Amino acid sequence: MEVVENGEKATECPNCSAAAAAAAAGVLSKSAQKKLLKQQRWEAKKAEKKAKEKEHKKREGERKRKEWEETLARLTEEEKLKMIESRKSLRKERMDKRSEERDRKNERLNRAKESGQKVVIDLEFSHLMTPSEINSLVHQIMYCYAENGRSSEPCHLWLTGCKGEMGTQLRRLPGFDNWSVEREDRSYIEALEGEKENLVYLTADSENVVDELDRSKIYIIGGLVDRNRWKGITMKKAEEQGIHTAKLPIGKYLNMCSSQVLTVNQVVEILLKYLETKDWKASFFQVIPQRK
């Protein structure tokens, strides 16, 4: 079955009819009906996209295999053996190189766990976000982890409040359980109970400016997509919890419009660049795209 949404066709999920039946029976309120149907249609589109990507990958694999077989068919037996051995040798070189890179990365991340700058991503806002916004945040966290692994000065990364729908979506990521991060179902206040004096919530609404990163401090980033819809929420949370707040010194180097909000991965990238360079200006210009 198909539904048309915004002029585009999308495969309707099997549960949509059930939701419609429940709605007709008056089980759900109108706003709950709309929210449920929107989520189910989004999930159906996501599943359809994943199926297309899988099919494309399969076709690409078949095409490359066919090209390889056709290439071998044109060669003599001696040439075939040479080409096969050459391919095996190249594959081994690539695998060895990846293994060395992985070992170096793990060494950096283990060192960061011992003495690196602690950075927390606060994931307690999932109840305020739509399914597509949660999906967006999950991808941002993936980028954070990837950038942290590539950095020459990685931070000690924490994910707190990692439960509910956000926790479910993160645990669906391949290899997530093996990530070199601290995963906590509890809030950062509970998980870092003895460190409350060192907690600093990074929020643009703070009057305090971070001049340089302090290794004794633990910097918190709000895991929230579309902050324009929830202005001041992280500042209010920090004030209610009685913890310090601060903002990055962006205004000293860049002119950003009031509606322009940094994504979670951009904030993490800026912090990583600063840890590498000790230069805020260079860090901002490397991460934030500038209009020409």
C-alpha positions as CSV (number, residue, x, y, z in Angstrom):
1,M,0.0,0.0,0.0
2,E,1.2,3.5,-0.7
3,V,0.4,6.9,0.8
4,V,1.1,10.3,-0.8
5,E,2.8,12.8,1.5
6,N,4.1,16.2,0.3
7,G,3.7,15.0,-3.2
8,E,5.9,12.0,-2.8
9,K,4.9,8.3,-2.5
10,A,5.9,6.4,0.5
11,T,5.3,2.8,1.4
12,E,2.8,2.7,4.3
13,C,3.7,0.6,7.2
14,P,1.4,-2.3,8.2
15,N,0.7,-0.7,11.6
16,C,-0.8,2.4,10.0
17,S,-4.1,0.7,9.3
18,A,-4.2,-0.5,12.9
19,A,-3.5,3.1,14.1
20,A,-6.4,4.3,11.9
21,A,-8.7,1.6,13.3
22,A,-7.7,2.7,16.8
23,A,-8.3,6.3,15.9
24,A,-11.7,5.5,14.4
25,A,-12.6,3.6,17.6
26,G,-11.8,6.8,19.6
27,V,-8.9,5.1,21.5
28,L,-6.5,7.9,20.8
29,S,-6.9,11.7,20.9
30,K,-6.5,13.6,17.6
31,S,-3.1,14.9,18.4
32,A,-2.0,11.4,19.5
33,Q,-3.4,9.9,16.2
34,K,-1.4,12.5,14.2
35,K,1.8,11.9,16.1
36,L,1.5,8.1,15.8
37,L,0.7,8.1,12.1
38,K,3.6,10.6,11.5
39,Q,6.0,8.3,13.4
40,Q,4.8,5.2,11.5
41,R,5.1,6.8,8.1
42,W,8.6,8.1,9.0
43,E,9.6,4.6,10.1
44,A,8.1,3.2,6.8
45,K,10.1,5.6,4.7
46,K,13.3,4.8,6.7
47,A,12.7,1.1,6.1
48,E,12.1,1.7,2.4
49,K,15.3,3.8,2.1
50,K,17.3,1.1,3.9
51,A,16.0,-1.6,1.5
52,K,16.9,0.5,-1.5
53,E,20.4,1.0,-0.2
54,K,20.8,-2.7,0.4
55,E,19.6,-3.5,-3.1
56,H,22.0,-1.0,-4.6
57,K,24.9,-2.4,-2.6
58,K,24.0,-5.9,-3.8
59,R,23.8,-4.8,-7.5
60,E,27.2,-3.0,-7.2
61,G,28.8,-6.2,-5.7
62,E,27.4,-8.3,-8.6
63,R,28.6,-5.8,-11.2
64,K,32.2,-5.7,-9.8
65,R,32.2,-9.5,-9.5
66,K,31.1,-9.8,-13.2
67,E,33.8,-7.3,-14.3
68,W,36.4,-9.3,-12.4
69,E,35.3,-12.6,-14.0
70,E,35.3,-11.0,-17.5
71,T,38.8,-9.6,-16.9
72,L,40.2,-13.0,-15.8
73,A,38.5,-14.7,-18.8
74,R,40.6,-12.7,-21.2
75,L,43.9,-13.7,-19.6
76,T,46.2,-16.7,-19.9
77,E,46.6,-19.0,-16.9
78,E,49.9,-17.4,-15.9
79,E,48.5,-13.9,-16.1
80,K,45.5,-15.0,-14.1
81,L,47.7,-16.3,-11.3
82,K,49.7,-13.1,-11.3
83,M,46.6,-10.9,-11.1
84,I,45.0,-13.0,-8.3
85,E,48.2,-12.9,-6.3
86,S,48.5,-9.2,-6.8
87,R,45.0,-8.7,-5.7
88,K,45.6,-10.8,-2.6
89,S,48.7,-8.8,-1.8
90,L,46.9,-5.4,-2.1
91,R,44.0,-6.7,0.1
92,K,46.5,-7.8,2.8
93,E,48.3,-4.4,2.7
94,R,44.9,-2.6,3.1
95,M,43.9,-4.9,6.0
96,D,47.3,-4.5,7.7
97,K,47.1,-0.7,7.3
98,R,43.6,-0.7,8.8
99,S,44.7,-2.8,11.7
100,E,47.6,-0.5,12.5
101,E,45.3,2.6,12.3
102,R,42.7,0.9,14.5
103,D,45.4,0.0,17.1
104,R,46.7,3.7,17.1
105,K,43.1,4.9,17.4
106,N,42.4,2.6,20.4
107,E,45.6,3.7,22.0
108,R,44.6,7.3,21.7
109,L,41.1,6.7,23.0
110,N,42.3,4.6,26.0
111,R,44.8,7.4,26.9
112,A,41.8,9.9,26.7
113,K,39.9,7.8,29.1
114,E,42.7,8.1,31.6
115,S,43.6,11.8,31.2
116,G,41.6,13.3,28.4
117,Q,39.2,16.3,28.5
118,K,35.8,15.0,29.7
119,V,32.9,15.9,27.4
120,V,29.3,14.8,28.1
121,I,26.5,14.7,25.6
122,D,23.2,15.1,27.6
123,L,20.6,12.8,26.0
124,E,17.7,13.6,28.4
125,F,15.7,15.6,25.8
126,S,14.4,12.8,23.6
127,H,10.8,13.3,24.9
128,L,10.9,16.8,23.3
129,M,11.9,15.6,19.8
130,T,10.1,14.0,16.9
131,P,11.3,10.6,15.5
132,S,13.1,12.3,12.7
133,E,14.9,14.7,15.1
134,I,16.0,11.7,17.3
135,N,17.3,10.0,14.1
136,S,19.2,13.2,13.3
137,L,20.7,13.3,16.7
138,V,21.8,9.7,16.5
139,H,23.6,10.5,13.3
140,Q,25.3,13.5,15.0
141,I,26.5,11.3,17.8
142,M,27.9,8.9,15.2
143,Y,29.8,11.8,13.7
144,C,31.0,12.8,17.2
145,Y,32.4,9.4,17.8
146,A,34.1,9.2,14.4
147,E,35.7,12.6,14.8
148,N,36.9,11.8,18.3
149,G,38.5,8.6,17.0
150,R,40.3,10.5,14.2
151,S,41.5,13.3,16.5
152,S,45.1,13.4,17.6
153,E,43.8,14.7,21.0
154,P,40.5,12.9,21.6
155,C,38.3,13.7,24.5
156,H,36.9,11.3,27.1
157,L,33.4,11.1,25.7
158,W,30.3,10.4,27.8
159,L,26.7,9.7,26.7
160,T,24.3,10.2,29.7
161,G,20.6,9.7,29.9
162,C,21.1,7.0,27.3
163,K,17.7,5.3,27.6
164,G,14.2,5.3,26.2
165,E,13.8,5.8,22.5
166,M,17.2,7.5,22.2
167,G,18.9,4.5,23.9
168,T,17.0,2.1,21.6
169,Q,18.0,3.9,18.5
170,L,21.7,4.2,19.5
171,R,21.9,0.5,20.4
172,R,20.7,-0.4,16.9
173,L,23.9,1.1,15.5
174,P,26.3,-1.6,14.3
175,G,29.1,-1.9,16.9
176,F,27.7,0.6,19.3
177,D,28.3,-1.7,22.3
178,N,32.0,-1.7,21.4
179,W,32.3,2.1,21.2
180,S,35.1,3.5,23.4
181,V,32.8,5.9,25.3
182,E,31.1,6.0,28.7
183,R,27.4,5.0,28.3
184,E,25.1,5.8,31.1
185,D,21.3,5.3,31.5
186,R,21.5,7.7,34.4
187,S,21.8,11.5,34.1
188,Y,25.1,13.2,34.4
189,I,24.2,14.5,37.8
190,E,23.8,10.9,39.0
191,A,26.7,9.4,37.0
192,L,29.1,12.1,38.0
193,E,27.8,12.8,41.5
194,G,31.1,13.5,43.1
195,E,32.1,15.9,40.3
196,K,29.2,18.4,40.5
197,E,31.5,21.4,41.2
198,N,33.3,20.6,38.0
199,L,30.3,20.4,35.7
200,V,30.0,23.1,33.1
201,Y,26.9,23.2,30.8
202,L,27.8,24.8,27.5
203,T,24.9,27.0,26.5
204,A,24.7,30.1,24.3
205,D,22.5,31.7,26.9
206,S,25.3,31.9,29.5
207,E,27.1,35.1,30.3
208,N,30.3,33.3,31.1
209,V,32.7,32.8,28.2
210,V,35.2,29.9,27.9
211,D,38.6,31.4,27.4
212,E,40.4,28.1,27.5
213,L,39.4,24.5,28.2
214,D,40.1,23.3,31.7
215,R,41.0,19.6,32.1
216,S,39.6,19.6,35.6
217,K,36.2,20.6,34.2
218,I,33.5,18.4,32.6
219,Y,31.8,20.2,29.7
220,I,28.2,19.2,28.9
221,I,26.5,19.6,25.5
222,G,22.8,19.5,25.3
223,G,21.6,16.7,22.9
224,L,18.7,18.5,21.4
225,V,17.7,19.0,17.8
226,D,15.9,22.2,16.8
227,R,16.8,24.3,19.9
228,N,15.0,27.3,18.3
229,R,11.8,25.5,19.4
230,W,13.1,25.2,23.0
231,K,15.0,28.5,23.6
232,G,16.8,28.7,27.0
233,I,16.0,25.1,28.0
234,T,19.6,24.0,28.7
235,M,20.3,27.2,30.7
236,K,17.2,26.7,32.7
237,K,18.1,23.1,33.4
238,A,21.6,24.0,34.5
239,E,20.3,26.7,36.8
240,E,17.8,24.4,38.4
241,Q,20.5,21.8,39.0
242,G,22.9,24.5,40.4
243,I,25.8,23.8,38.1
244,H,28.1,26.2,36.2
245,T,27.3,27.4,32.7
246,A,29.5,28.9,29.9
247,K,29.5,29.6,26.2
248,L,32.2,29.2,23.6
249,P,33.8,32.5,22.4
250,I,32.2,32.4,19.0
251,G,31.2,36.0,19.1
252,K,34.8,37.1,19.2
253,Y,35.6,35.6,15.9
254,L,32.4,35.0,13.9
255,N,29.2,36.9,13.1
256,M,26.4,34.4,13.5
257,C,22.7,35.2,13.1
258,S,20.6,34.7,16.2
259,S,18.7,31.7,14.6
260,Q,21.9,29.9,13.7
261,V,22.4,27.0,16.1
262,L,25.4,24.7,16.2
263,T,24.8,21.0,16.0
264,V,26.1,18.6,18.7
265,N,28.8,17.3,16.4
266,Q,29.9,20.8,15.4
267,V,30.4,21.6,19.1
268,V,32.3,18.4,19.7
269,E,34.5,19.1,16.6
270,I,35.2,22.6,17.8
271,L,36.3,21.3,21.2
272,L,38.5,18.7,19.5
273,K,40.1,21.2,17.2
274,Y,40.8,23.5,20.2
275,L,42.4,20.6,22.1
276,E,44.7,20.0,19.1
277,T,45.5,23.7,18.2
278,K,44.8,25.7,21.4
279,D,43.4,28.3,18.9
280,W,39.7,29.2,19.1
281,K,39.7,31.1,15.8
282,A,41.2,28.3,13.8
283,S,38.9,25.8,15.5
284,F,35.7,27.8,14.6
285,F,36.8,28.5,11.0
286,Q,37.7,24.8,10.4
287,V,34.3,23.6,11.6
288,I,31.7,26.3,10.9
289,P,31.0,26.9,7.2
290,Q,31.4,30.6,6.3
291,R,29.2,32.4,3.8
292,K,31.0,33.9,0.9
